[in-house]
Amino acid sequence: MIGAYDLLIVTIARWLGLVALATIMGSLVLDLFVLPRDSEPFVAARRRLRRWGAAAVAVLTVATAGELIARAHTMSGGNLAEALAALPIVLTRTHFGAIWTARAAALGLLLAVSLVRARPARIVGLLLALGIALTTSLTGHAADWGDRSLAVLVDWVHAVAAGVWTGGLFGLALTVIWHRASWRPEVLGVVARRFSRLAGGCLLAVVATGTYNSWIQVPTLAVLWTTAYGRALALKLVLALALLLLGAANRYLILPEFRGKGRPGRIERWFRLGRLAVFGPHTGQRPPVARLARFVSCEALIAVAVLGCTAVLGETTPKSHAGHAARSAHMEATLFRVGMDELHASGGVPKGWLFTPPPGDAARGRAVFGRLECFACHAVAGERFPRPSSPGPALTGVGDHHPASYLLESIVNPNAVIVEAPGYSGPDGRSTMPDYQDRLSASELIDLVAYLKSLGG
């Protein structure tokens, strides 16, 4: 299990990475699709966006390295020196390492193109940023369903839409709003309206994909207040709602003032009536530019908090686990306590001793099962994995049929016991199952066995 210190470090690294990645995507989208191309103020704005984008790439690189070291520390179970020594194994023999290697390559290319001013380079940079966002989905909870599953696609769309929305707010606040004195109000209004339309499209994608993600990760409403994952999700929803309300007020109360006199639309009239009912008539209002700056700044701060909640969700198990205490009590009741002389006299092991792996985390084991794509050969009733595409025995009820020690050996040495039945052995008489002993860390192996043991009849 991951320690509290490791969990804190990984969560902070993920938070910084999410903010940096959002800043990268938002700045590139603002540059390519929001800022007009035929006005002098936008030249300076684009220069500021490039500087902030390059800084965000550097932060994302550091956060990526920090998360990798923390993962290696967790997998090795040792100190920092042992974690650093384990990095080659983590990078070459684990699913996380393979994805992180691709992420590092994309970051290197992104850093190179972020220094180029040409528009094609900015387009390439955006594509690389989208690829980096995919690596986040491939190492998150969505990957529990498999790398090529609908859950990963939906999670990626969610991450991209949320990143463009929040990162666009960061870009507006850092490069436009803070330098609003050099902008004419009508020009600033054009930029704000363009971004508002973009944010509206991102909002629709976020709501649709977020609803799907919640459906597969939160089985009941009670999870929202009975589990750490649910409470973090509830806080994120509250903050997202506040962000939505501020954005709507910005769009329907402030932006119309930039276009001057005119007949307000129906939604604008409803918002004005709502503001009048809640706050009463306003006298001596601040100019729309100052109010826009205040709203965008508040939205950007809330967006940082939303990404913080996202980081916590990424490091929190989305399901509550019952029965851990019962298993611990059972282990305590079956512990062997023996003296050294008695141990030697009985052949080096206690009488009646059988090897039993320590208790693992079934949820994390399920994630390992999905990342190794074990579902390609093994069907599991009641799960939402893709259908098997290769022959292999179904694993429904396997936890009731075999002890944990047998399951562990079948993973690290599948030829220890050859079952002569279709799907178990090939024409050469050997097991059809590949050898995973060099592709799993000890903790991953223990968690995978725990998941298999949880598959009752």
C-alpha positions as a Markdown table, in Angstrom:
| # | Residue | x | y | z |
|---|---|---|---|---|
| 1 | Met | 0.0 | 0.0 | 0.0 |
| 2 | Ile | 1.2 | 3.5 | -0.7 |
| 3 | Gly | 2.3 | 5.5 | 2.4 |
| 4 | Ala | 0.9 | 8.8 | 3.5 |
| 5 | Tyr | 4.1 | 10.7 | 2.6 |
| 6 | Asp | 4.3 | 9.2 | -0.8 |
| 7 | Leu | 0.6 | 9.9 | -1.4 |
| 8 | Leu | 1.1 | 13.5 | -0.5 |
| 9 | Ile | 4.1 | 13.9 | -2.8 |
| 10 | Val | 2.3 | 12.2 | -5.7 |
| 11 | Thr | -0.8 | 14.2 | -5.2 |
| 12 | Ile | 1.1 | 17.5 | -5.2 |
| 13 | Ala | 3.1 | 16.5 | -8.2 |
| 14 | Arg | -0.1 | 15.5 | -10.0 |
| 15 | Trp | -1.7 | 18.8 | -9.0 |
| 16 | Leu | 1.2 | 20.8 | -10.4 |
| 17 | Gly | 1.2 | 18.7 | -13.5 |
| 18 | Leu | -2.5 | 19.3 | -14.1 |
| 19 | Val | -2.2 | 23.0 | -13.7 |
| 20 | Ala | 0.8 | 23.2 | -15.9 |
| 21 | Leu | -0.8 | 21.0 | -18.6 |
| 22 | Ala | -4.0 | 23.1 | -18.5 |
| 23 | Thr | -1.9 | 26.2 | -18.9 |
| 24 | Ile | -0.1 | 24.7 | -21.9 |
| 25 | Met | -3.3 | 23.7 | -23.6 |
| 26 | Gly | -5.1 | 26.9 | -22.7 |
| 27 | Ser | -2.3 | 29.2 | -23.9 |
| 28 | Leu | -2.0 | 27.3 | -27.2 |
| 29 | Val | -5.8 | 27.4 | -27.9 |
| 30 | Leu | -5.9 | 31.1 | -27.0 |
| 31 | Asp | -3.0 | 31.8 | -29.4 |
| 32 | Leu | -4.5 | 29.7 | -32.3 |
| 33 | Phe | -8.2 | 30.2 | -32.0 |
| 34 | Val | -9.2 | 33.1 | -29.8 |
| 35 | Leu | -6.8 | 36.1 | -30.2 |
| 36 | Pro | -7.3 | 38.0 | -33.4 |
| 37 | Arg | -4.3 | 38.0 | -35.7 |
| 38 | Asp | -4.6 | 41.5 | -37.2 |
| 39 | Ser | -4.0 | 43.9 | -34.3 |
| 40 | Glu | -0.8 | 45.1 | -32.6 |
| 41 | Pro | -1.9 | 44.4 | -28.9 |
| 42 | Phe | -2.1 | 40.7 | -29.7 |
| 43 | Val | 1.5 | 40.5 | -30.7 |
| 44 | Ala | 2.6 | 41.3 | -27.1 |
| 45 | Ala | -0.2 | 39.0 | -25.7 |
| 46 | Arg | 1.1 | 36.1 | -27.8 |
| 47 | Arg | 4.6 | 36.8 | -26.7 |
| 48 | Arg | 3.5 | 36.6 | -23.0 |
| 49 | Leu | 1.5 | 33.4 | -23.8 |
| 50 | Arg | 4.6 | 31.7 | -25.2 |
| 51 | Arg | 6.6 | 32.7 | -22.2 |
| 52 | Trp | 4.0 | 31.3 | -19.8 |
| 53 | Gly | 3.6 | 28.2 | -21.9 |
| 54 | Ala | 7.3 | 27.4 | -21.9 |
| 55 | Ala | 7.4 | 27.9 | -18.2 |
| 56 | Ala | 4.4 | 25.5 | -17.8 |
| 57 | Val | 6.3 | 22.9 | -19.9 |
| 58 | Ala | 9.2 | 23.1 | -17.5 |
| 59 | Val | 6.9 | 22.8 | -14.5 |
| 60 | Leu | 5.2 | 19.8 | -16.1 |
| 61 | Thr | 8.5 | 18.2 | -16.7 |
| 62 | Val | 9.5 | 18.5 | -13.1 |
| 63 | Ala | 6.1 | 17.3 | -11.9 |
| 64 | Thr | 6.3 | 14.3 | -14.2 |
| 65 | Ala | 9.8 | 13.4 | -12.9 |
| 66 | Gly | 8.6 | 13.8 | -9.3 |
| 67 | Glu | 5.6 | 11.6 | -9.8 |
| 68 | Leu | 7.8 | 8.9 | -11.4 |
| 69 | Ile | 10.3 | 8.9 | -8.5 |
| 70 | Ala | 7.4 | 8.7 | -6.0 |
| 71 | Arg | 5.9 | 5.8 | -7.9 |
| 72 | Ala | 9.3 | 4.1 | -7.9 |
| 73 | His | 9.6 | 4.7 | -4.2 |
| 74 | Thr | 6.3 | 3.0 | -3.6 |
| 75 | Met | 7.1 | 0.0 | -5.9 |
| 76 | Ser | 10.6 | -0.5 | -4.4 |
| 77 | Gly | 9.5 | 0.0 | -0.8 |
| 78 | Gly | 12.9 | 1.4 | 0.0 |
| 79 | Asn | 14.5 | 4.8 | 0.5 |
| 80 | Leu | 15.1 | 7.5 | -2.1 |
| 81 | Ala | 18.4 | 5.9 | -3.3 |
| 82 | Glu | 16.6 | 2.5 | -3.8 |
| 83 | Ala | 13.8 | 4.3 | -5.6 |
| 84 | Leu | 16.2 | 5.9 | -8.0 |
| 85 | Ala | 18.0 | 2.6 | -8.5 |
| 86 | Ala | 14.6 | 1.0 | -9.4 |
| 87 | Leu | 13.8 | 3.6 | -12.0 |
| 88 | Pro | 15.1 | 1.6 | -15.0 |
| 89 | Ile | 13.0 | -1.4 | -13.9 |
| 90 | Val | 9.9 | 0.8 | -13.4 |
| 91 | Leu | 10.4 | 2.4 | -16.8 |
| 92 | Thr | 11.0 | -0.8 | -18.8 |
| 93 | Arg | 8.9 | -3.4 | -17.0 |
| 94 | Thr | 5.7 | -1.7 | -15.8 |
| 95 | His | 2.7 | -0.3 | -17.6 |
| 96 | Phe | 3.2 | 3.0 | -15.8 |
| 97 | Gly | 6.8 | 3.2 | -16.9 |
| 98 | Ala | 5.9 | 2.6 | -20.6 |
| 99 | Ile | 3.3 | 5.3 | -20.5 |
| 100 | Trp | 5.7 | 7.7 | -18.7 |
| 101 | Thr | 8.4 | 7.0 | -21.2 |
| 102 | Ala | 6.1 | 8.1 | -24.0 |
| 103 | Arg | 5.1 | 11.1 | -21.9 |
| 104 | Ala | 8.8 | 12.1 | -21.4 |
| 105 | Ala | 9.4 | 11.9 | -25.2 |
| 106 | Ala | 6.3 | 14.1 | -25.9 |
| 107 | Leu | 7.5 | 16.6 | -23.2 |
| 108 | Gly | 10.9 | 16.9 | -24.9 |
| 109 | Leu | 9.3 | 17.6 | -28.3 |
| 110 | Leu | 6.9 | 20.0 | -26.7 |
| 111 | Leu | 9.7 | 21.9 | -25.0 |
| 112 | Ala | 11.5 | 22.2 | -28.4 |
| 113 | Val | 8.5 | 23.5 | -30.3 |
| 114 | Ser | 7.4 | 25.9 | -27.5 |
| 115 | Leu | 10.5 | 28.0 | -28.4 |
| 116 | Val | 9.4 | 28.4 | -32.0 |
| 117 | Arg | 7.1 | 31.3 | -33.0 |
| 118 | Ala | 5.7 | 29.9 | -36.2 |
| 119 | Arg | 2.0 | 28.9 | -36.3 |
| 120 | Pro | 2.7 | 25.3 | -37.5 |
| 121 | Ala | 4.9 | 24.8 | -34.5 |
| 122 | Arg | 2.0 | 25.9 | -32.2 |
| 123 | Ile | -0.3 | 23.4 | -33.9 |
| 124 | Val | 2.3 | 20.6 | -33.3 |
| 125 | Gly | 2.6 | 21.8 | -29.7 |
| 126 | Leu | -1.1 | 21.5 | -29.2 |
| 127 | Leu | -1.2 | 18.0 | -30.6 |
| 128 | Leu | 1.7 | 17.0 | -28.3 |
| 129 | Ala | -0.2 | 18.5 | -25.3 |
| 130 | Leu | -3.3 | 16.4 | -26.3 |
| 131 | Gly | -1.0 | 13.3 | -26.3 |
| 132 | Ile | 0.3 | 14.2 | -22.9 |
| 133 | Ala | -3.2 | 14.5 | -21.6 |
| 134 | Leu | -3.9 | 11.0 | -22.9 |
| 135 | Thr | -1.0 | 9.6 | -20.9 |
| 136 | Thr | -2.7 | 11.0 | -17.8 |
| 137 | Ser | -5.9 | 9.0 | -18.7 |
| 138 | Leu | -3.8 | 5.9 | -19.4 |
| 139 | Thr | -2.4 | 5.9 | -15.9 |
| 140 | Gly | -5.5 | 6.9 | -14.0 |
| 141 | His | -8.7 | 5.1 | -12.9 |
| 142 | Ala | -10.1 | 5.1 | -16.4 |
| 143 | Ala | -7.3 | 2.6 | -17.4 |
| 144 | Asp | -8.8 | 0.1 | -15.1 |
| 145 | Trp | -11.1 | -0.8 | -18.0 |
| 146 | Gly | -8.2 | -1.3 | -20.4 |
| 147 | Asp | -6.0 | 1.1 | -22.4 |
| 148 | Arg | -8.3 | 0.9 | -25.5 |
| 149 | Ser | -11.6 | 1.2 | -23.6 |
| 150 | Leu | -14.4 | 3.7 | -23.8 |
| 151 | Ala | -13.6 | 4.8 | -20.3 |
| 152 | Val | -10.1 | 6.0 | -21.4 |
| 153 | Leu | -11.5 | 7.9 | -24.4 |
| 154 | Val | -14.2 | 9.6 | -22.3 |
| 155 | Asp | -11.7 | 10.5 | -19.5 |
| 156 | Trp | -9.3 | 11.9 | -22.2 |
| 157 | Val | -12.1 | 14.1 | -23.7 |
| 158 | His | -13.0 | 15.2 | -20.2 |
| 159 | Ala | -9.3 | 16.1 | -19.4 |
| 160 | Val | -8.9 | 18.0 | -22.7 |
| 161 | Ala | -12.1 | 20.0 | -22.4 |
| 162 | Ala | -11.5 | 20.8 | -18.7 |
| 163 | Gly | -7.8 | 21.7 | -19.5 |
| 164 | Val | -8.7 | 24.0 | -22.4 |
| 165 | Trp | -11.4 | 25.7 | -20.3 |
| 166 | Thr | -9.4 | 26.2 | -17.1 |
| 167 | Gly | -6.1 | 26.8 | -19.0 |
| 168 | Gly | -7.8 | 29.4 | -21.1 |
| 169 | Leu | -8.8 | 31.2 | -17.9 |
| 170 | Phe | -5.2 | 31.1 | -16.7 |
| 171 | Gly | -4.0 | 32.5 | -20.0 |
| 172 | Leu | -6.6 | 35.3 | -20.0 |
| 173 | Ala | -5.8 | 36.3 | -16.5 |
| 174 | Leu | -2.0 | 36.2 | -17.0 |
| 175 | Thr | -1.6 | 37.7 | -20.4 |
| 176 | Val | -4.7 | 39.8 | -21.1 |
| 177 | Ile | -6.5 | 40.9 | -17.9 |
| 178 | Trp | -3.4 | 41.8 | -16.0 |
| 179 | His | -2.3 | 44.0 | -19.0 |
| 180 | Arg | -5.8 | 45.4 | -19.7 |
| 181 | Ala | -4.6 | 49.0 | -19.5 |
| 182 | Ser | -3.1 | 48.7 | -23.0 |
| 183 | Trp | -6.3 | 47.3 | -24.5 |
| 184 | Arg | -9.3 | 49.2 | -25.9 |
| 185 | Pro | -12.5 | 48.0 | -24.2 |
| 186 | Glu | -14.1 | 47.0 | -27.5 |
| 187 | Val | -11.0 | 44.8 | -28.4 |
| 188 | Leu | -11.0 | 43.2 | -25.0 |
| 189 | Gly | -14.8 | 42.5 | -25.4 |
| 190 | Val | -14.1 | 40.7 | -28.7 |
| 191 | Val | -11.5 | 38.4 | -27.0 |
| 192 | Ala | -13.8 | 37.8 | -24.0 |
| 193 | Arg | -16.7 | 36.9 | -26.3 |
| 194 | Arg | -14.6 | 34.5 | -28.4 |
| 195 | Phe | -13.4 | 32.7 | -25.3 |
| 196 | Ser | -16.8 | 32.6 | -23.8 |
| 197 | Arg | -18.1 | 30.7 | -26.8 |
| 198 | Leu | -15.1 | 28.3 | -26.5 |
| 199 | Ala | -15.7 | 27.8 | -22.8 |
| 200 | Gly | -19.4 | 27.0 | -23.5 |
| 201 | Gly | -18.4 | 24.2 | -25.8 |
| 202 | Cys | -15.9 | 22.9 | -23.3 |
| 203 | Leu | -18.6 | 23.0 | -20.6 |
| 204 | Leu | -20.9 | 20.8 | -22.5 |
| 205 | Ala | -18.1 | 18.2 | -23.0 |
| 206 | Val | -17.1 | 18.4 | -19.4 |
| 207 | Val | -20.7 | 17.8 | -18.2 |
| 208 | Ala | -21.3 | 14.9 | -20.6 |
| 209 | Thr | -18.0 | 13.1 | -19.9 |
| 210 | Gly | -18.1 | 13.9 | -16.2 |
| 211 | Thr | -21.5 | 12.4 | -15.9 |
| 212 | Tyr | -20.2 | 9.2 | -17.5 |
| 213 | Asn | -17.1 | 9.1 | -15.3 |
| 214 | Ser | -19.3 | 9.5 | -12.2 |
| 215 | Trp | -21.6 | 6.7 | -13.3 |
| 216 | Ile | -18.8 | 4.2 | -13.6 |
| 217 | Gln | -16.9 | 5.3 | -10.5 |
| 218 | Val | -19.7 | 6.1 | -8.1 |
| 219 | Pro | -22.2 | 3.3 | -7.7 |
| 220 | Thr | -24.5 | 5.0 | -5.2 |
| 221 | Leu | -25.0 | 8.6 | -3.9 |
| 222 | Ala | -24.0 | 7.5 | -0.4 |
| 223 | Val | -20.4 | 7.2 | -1.7 |
| 224 | Leu | -20.3 | 11.0 | -1.9 |
| 225 | Trp | -20.3 | 11.3 | 1.9 |
| 226 | Thr | -19.1 | 7.9 | 3.1 |
| 227 | Thr | -15.8 | 7.6 | 1.2 |
| 228 | Ala | -12.7 | 9.8 | 0.8 |
| 229 | Tyr | -13.1 | 9.6 | -3.0 |
| 230 | Gly | -16.8 | 10.6 | -2.8 |
| 231 | Arg | -16.1 | 13.6 | -0.5 |
| 232 | Ala | -13.3 | 14.8 | -2.8 |
| 233 | Leu | -15.7 | 14.4 | -5.8 |
| 234 | Ala | -18.5 | 16.3 | -3.9 |
| 235 | Leu | -16.1 | 19.2 | -3.2 |
| 236 | Lys | -15.0 | 19.2 | -6.9 |
| 237 | Leu | -18.6 | 19.4 | -8.0 |
| 238 | Val | -19.4 | 22.3 | -5.7 |
| 239 | Leu | -16.3 | 24.2 | -6.9 |
| 240 | Ala | -17.2 | 23.4 | -10.5 |
| 241 | Leu | -20.7 | 24.7 | -10.0 |
| 242 | Ala | -19.3 | 27.9 | -8.6 |
| 243 | Leu | -17.1 | 28.2 | -11.6 |
| 244 | Leu | -20.0 | 27.6 | -13.9 |
| 245 | Leu | -22.1 | 30.3 | -12.1 |
| 246 | Leu | -19.3 | 32.9 | -12.3 |
| 247 | Gly | -18.8 | 32.1 | -16.0 |
| 248 | Ala | -22.5 | 32.4 | -16.7 |
| 249 | Ala | -22.7 | 35.7 | -14.9 |
| 250 | Asn | -19.7 | 36.9 | -16.8 |
| 251 | Arg | -21.2 | 35.9 | -20.1 |
| 252 | Tyr | -24.7 | 37.3 | -19.5 |
| 253 | Leu | -24.1 | 40.3 | -17.2 |
| 254 | Ile | -20.7 | 41.7 | -18.1 |
| 255 | Leu | -20.0 | 40.9 | -21.7 |
| 256 | Pro | -23.2 | 42.5 | -23.1 |
| 257 | Glu | -22.0 | 45.8 | -21.7 |
| 258 | Phe | -19.0 | 45.7 | -24.1 |
| 259 | Arg | -21.3 | 45.9 | -27.1 |
| 260 | Gly | -23.1 | 49.0 | -25.9 |
| 261 | Lys | -26.8 | 49.7 | -26.0 |
| 262 | Gly | -29.0 | 47.1 | -27.4 |
| 263 | Arg | -32.0 | 44.9 | -26.7 |
| 264 | Pro | -30.9 | 42.2 | -24.2 |
| 265 | Gly | -31.6 | 38.6 | -25.0 |
| 266 | Arg | -34.0 | 36.4 | -22.9 |
| 267 | Ile | -31.2 | 34.8 | -20.9 |
| 268 | Glu | -29.6 | 38.1 | -20.2 |
| 269 | Arg | -32.9 | 39.5 | -18.9 |
| 270 | Trp | -33.3 | 36.5 | -16.6 |
| 271 | Phe | -29.8 | 37.1 | -15.2 |
| 272 | Arg | -30.4 | 40.8 | -14.7 |
| 273 | Leu | -33.7 | 40.0 | -12.9 |
| 274 | Gly | -31.9 | 37.5 | -10.7 |
| 275 | Arg | -29.1 | 39.9 | -9.9 |
| 276 | Leu | -31.7 | 42.6 | -9.0 |
| 277 | Ala | -33.6 | 40.1 | -6.8 |
| 278 | Val | -30.5 | 39.0 | -4.9 |
| 279 | Phe | -28.4 | 42.2 | -4.7 |
| 280 | Gly | -30.9 | 44.9 | -5.4 |
| 281 | Pro | -30.3 | 47.9 | -7.7 |
| 282 | His | -26.7 | 48.9 | -8.3 |
| 283 | Thr | -25.4 | 52.4 | -8.2 |
| 284 | Gly | -22.0 | 53.6 | -9.2 |
| 285 | Gln | -21.0 | 50.4 | -10.9 |
| 286 | Arg | -17.4 | 49.8 | -11.8 |
| 287 | Pro | -16.5 | 49.8 | -15.5 |
| 288 | Pro | -17.1 | 46.5 | -17.3 |
| 289 | Val | -13.3 | 46.0 | -17.9 |
| 290 | Ala | -12.6 | 46.1 | -14.2 |
| 291 | Arg | -15.5 | 43.8 | -13.5 |
| 292 | Leu | -14.4 | 41.4 | -16.2 |
| 293 | Ala | -10.9 | 41.3 | -14.7 |
| 294 | Arg | -12.3 | 40.5 | -11.3 |
| 295 | Phe | -14.6 | 37.7 | -12.5 |
| 296 | Val | -11.9 | 36.1 | -14.7 |
| 297 | Ser | -9.4 | 36.2 | -11.8 |
| 298 | Cys | -11.9 | 34.6 | -9.4 |
| 299 | Glu | -12.7 | 31.9 | -12.0 |
| 300 | Ala | -9.0 | 31.2 | -12.5 |
| 301 | Leu | -8.5 | 30.7 | -8.7 |
| 302 | Ile | -11.4 | 28.4 | -8.4 |
| 303 | Ala | -10.1 | 26.5 | -11.4 |
| 304 | Val | -6.8 | 25.9 | -9.6 |
| 305 | Ala | -8.8 | 24.4 | -6.7 |
| 306 | Val | -10.9 | 22.2 | -9.0 |
| 307 | Leu | -7.7 | 20.8 | -10.5 |
| 308 | Gly | -6.5 | 20.2 | -6.9 |
| 309 | Cys | -9.6 | 18.1 | -6.3 |
| 310 | Thr | -8.9 | 16.2 | -9.5 |
| 311 | Ala | -5.4 | 15.4 | -8.3 |
| 312 | Val | -6.8 | 14.0 | -5.1 |
| 313 | Leu | -9.4 | 11.9 | -7.0 |
| 314 | Gly | -6.6 | 10.5 | -9.1 |
| 315 | Glu | -4.8 | 9.2 | -6.0 |
| 316 | Thr | -7.8 | 8.0 | -4.1 |
| 317 | Thr | -9.5 | 4.6 | -4.6 |
| 318 | Pro | -13.0 | 5.2 | -6.1 |
| 319 | Lys | -14.5 | 2.2 | -4.3 |
| 320 | Ser | -14.8 | 1.6 | -0.6 |
| 321 | His | -13.5 | -1.8 | 0.4 |
| 322 | Ala | -15.3 | -3.9 | 2.9 |
| 323 | Gly | -13.7 | -6.9 | 4.7 |
| 324 | His | -10.2 | -5.6 | 5.3 |
| 325 | Ala | -10.6 | -5.6 | 9.0 |
| 326 | Ala | -12.0 | -9.1 | 8.9 |
| 327 | Arg | -9.1 | -10.3 | 6.8 |
| 328 | Ser | -6.6 | -8.7 | 9.2 |
| 329 | Ala | -8.3 | -10.4 | 12.2 |
| 330 | His | -8.2 | -13.7 | 10.3 |
| 331 | Met | -4.5 | -13.3 | 9.6 |
| 332 | Glu | -3.8 | -12.5 | 13.3 |
| 333 | Ala | -5.7 | -15.7 | 14.3 |
| 334 | Thr | -3.6 | -17.8 | 11.9 |
| 335 | Leu | -0.2 | -16.4 | 12.6 |
| 336 | Phe | 2.5 | -19.0 | 13.4 |
| 337 | Arg | 4.6 | -18.3 | 16.5 |
| 338 | Val | 7.5 | -20.8 | 16.9 |
| 339 | Gly | 10.9 | -20.9 | 18.4 |
| 340 | Met | 14.1 | -21.2 | 16.3 |
| 341 | Asp | 15.0 | -24.7 | 17.5 |
| 342 | Glu | 11.5 | -26.0 | 16.8 |
| 343 | Leu | 11.6 | -24.3 | 13.3 |
| 344 | His | 14.9 | -26.1 | 12.5 |
| 345 | Ala | 13.6 | -29.4 | 13.8 |
| 346 | Ser | 10.6 | -29.3 | 11.5 |
| 347 | Gly | 12.6 | -28.8 | 8.3 |
| 348 | Gly | 12.8 | -25.0 | 8.4 |
| 349 | Val | 9.1 | -24.3 | 8.3 |
| 350 | Pro | 6.4 | -24.5 | 11.0 |
| 351 | Lys | 4.3 | -27.7 | 11.1 |
| 352 | Gly | 1.2 | -27.2 | 9.0 |
| 353 | Trp | 2.6 | -24.1 | 7.3 |
| 354 | Leu | 1.4 | -23.1 | 3.8 |
| 355 | Phe | 2.6 | -20.0 | 1.9 |
| 356 | Thr | 0.0 | -17.3 | 1.8 |
| 357 | Pro | 0.7 | -13.9 | 0.2 |
| 358 | Pro | 0.1 | -10.9 | 2.3 |
| 359 | Pro | -3.3 | -9.1 | 1.9 |
| 360 | Gly | -3.3 | -6.8 | -1.1 |
| 361 | Asp | -5.6 | -4.1 | -2.5 |
| 362 | Ala | -8.2 | -5.7 | -4.8 |
| 363 | Ala | -9.0 | -2.4 | -6.5 |
| 364 | Arg | -5.4 | -1.7 | -7.4 |
| 365 | Gly | -5.2 | -5.3 | -8.5 |
| 366 | Arg | -8.1 | -4.8 | -10.8 |
| 367 | Ala | -6.2 | -1.9 | -12.3 |
| 368 | Val | -3.2 | -4.1 | -12.8 |
| 369 | Phe | -5.4 | -6.7 | -14.5 |
| 370 | Gly | -6.7 | -4.0 | -16.9 |
| 371 | Arg | -3.3 | -2.5 | -17.6 |
| 372 | Leu | -1.8 | -5.9 | -18.5 |
| 373 | Glu | -4.9 | -6.5 | -20.6 |
| 374 | Cys | -5.6 | -9.9 | -19.0 |
| 375 | Phe | -9.2 | -9.5 | -20.2 |
| 376 | Ala | -7.9 | -10.3 | -23.7 |
| 377 | Cys | -7.8 | -14.0 | -22.8 |
| 378 | His | -9.9 | -14.2 | -19.6 |
| 379 | Ala | -13.6 | -13.3 | -19.2 |
| 380 | Val | -14.8 | -12.1 | -15.8 |
| 381 | Ala | -18.6 | -12.2 | -15.3 |
| 382 | Gly | -20.0 | -9.0 | -13.9 |
| 383 | Glu | -17.1 | -6.8 | -15.0 |
| 384 | Arg | -17.1 | -4.3 | -17.9 |
| 385 | Phe | -13.9 | -5.4 | -19.5 |
| 386 | Pro | -13.9 | -5.9 | -23.3 |
| 387 | Arg | -14.7 | -9.4 | -24.6 |
| 388 | Pro | -11.8 | -11.8 | -24.8 |
| 389 | Ser | -10.1 | -12.0 | -28.2 |
| 390 | Ser | -7.8 | -15.0 | -27.5 |
| 391 | Pro | -8.5 | -18.4 | -25.9 |
| 392 | Gly | -8.1 | -18.6 | -22.2 |
| 393 | Pro | -10.1 | -19.9 | -19.2 |
| 394 | Ala | -12.8 | -17.7 | -17.6 |
| 395 | Leu | -11.8 | -16.4 | -14.2 |
| 396 | Thr | -15.3 | -16.1 | -12.8 |
| 397 | Gly | -15.3 | -17.8 | -9.4 |
| 398 | Val | -11.5 | -18.4 | -9.5 |
| 399 | Gly | -11.1 | -17.0 | -6.0 |
| 400 | Asp | -13.3 | -19.7 | -4.6 |
| 401 | His | -11.6 | -22.5 | -6.5 |
| 402 | His | -7.9 | -21.8 | -5.7 |
| 403 | Pro | -5.9 | -20.5 | -2.7 |
| 404 | Ala | -3.9 | -17.3 | -3.1 |
| 405 | Ser | -0.6 | -19.2 | -3.2 |
| 406 | Tyr | -1.7 | -21.2 | -6.3 |
| 407 | Leu | -2.9 | -18.0 | -8.0 |
| 408 | Leu | 0.4 | -16.3 | -7.3 |
| 409 | Glu | 2.5 | -19.2 | -8.7 |
| 410 | Ser | 0.3 | -19.4 | -11.8 |
| 411 | Ile | 1.2 | -15.8 | -12.6 |
| 412 | Val | 5.0 | -15.9 | -12.0 |
| 413 | Asn | 5.4 | -19.5 | -13.2 |
| 414 | Pro | 2.4 | -20.6 | -15.3 |
| 415 | Asn | 4.1 | -23.9 | -16.3 |
| 416 | Ala | 4.4 | -25.1 | -12.7 |
| 417 | Val | 1.0 | -26.8 | -13.1 |
| 418 | Ile | -0.3 | -27.7 | -16.6 |
| 419 | Val | -4.0 | -28.0 | -16.8 |
| 420 | Glu | -4.8 | -30.2 | -19.8 |
| 421 | Ala | -8.0 | -28.5 | -21.0 |
| 422 | Pro | -8.9 | -26.2 | -23.9 |
| 423 | Gly | -7.7 | -22.7 | -23.2 |
| 424 | Tyr | -5.2 | -23.8 | -20.6 |
| 425 | Ser | -2.4 | -25.5 | -22.7 |
| 426 | Gly | -1.2 | -25.1 | -26.3 |
| 427 | Pro | -0.1 | -27.7 | -28.9 |
| 428 | Asp | 3.4 | -27.9 | -27.3 |
| 429 | Gly | 1.8 | -29.0 | -24.0 |
| 430 | Arg | 2.9 | -25.9 | -22.2 |
| 431 | Ser | 0.7 | -23.3 | -20.6 |
| 432 | Thr | -0.8 | -20.7 | -23.0 |
| 433 | Met | -0.3 | -18.0 | -20.3 |
| 434 | Pro | 2.7 | -15.7 | -20.7 |
| 435 | Asp | 5.2 | -15.3 | -17.8 |
| 436 | Tyr | 4.7 | -12.1 | -15.9 |
| 437 | Gln | 7.4 | -12.5 | -13.3 |
| 438 | Asp | 9.6 | -9.7 | -14.9 |
| 439 | Arg | 6.7 | -7.4 | -15.6 |
| 440 | Leu | 5.2 | -6.9 | -12.1 |
| 441 | Ser | 6.5 | -5.3 | -9.0 |
| 442 | Ala | 6.0 | -7.2 | -5.7 |
| 443 | Ser | 3.2 | -4.9 | -4.7 |
| 444 | Glu | 1.5 | -5.2 | -8.1 |
| 445 | Leu | 1.7 | -9.0 | -7.9 |
| 446 | Ile | 0.1 | -9.1 | -4.4 |
| 447 | Asp | -2.7 | -6.7 | -5.4 |
| 448 | Leu | -3.4 | -8.7 | -8.6 |
| 449 | Val | -3.7 | -11.9 | -6.5 |
| 450 | Ala | -6.0 | -10.0 | -4.1 |
| 451 | Tyr | -8.2 | -9.1 | -7.0 |
| 452 | Leu | -8.3 | -12.7 | -8.3 |
| 453 | Lys | -9.2 | -13.9 | -4.8 |
| 454 | Ser | -12.1 | -11.4 | -4.8 |
| 455 | Leu | -13.7 | -13.1 | -7.8 |
| 456 | Gly | -16.0 | -15.5 | -6.1 |
| 457 | Gly | -18.6 | -17.7 | -7.7 |
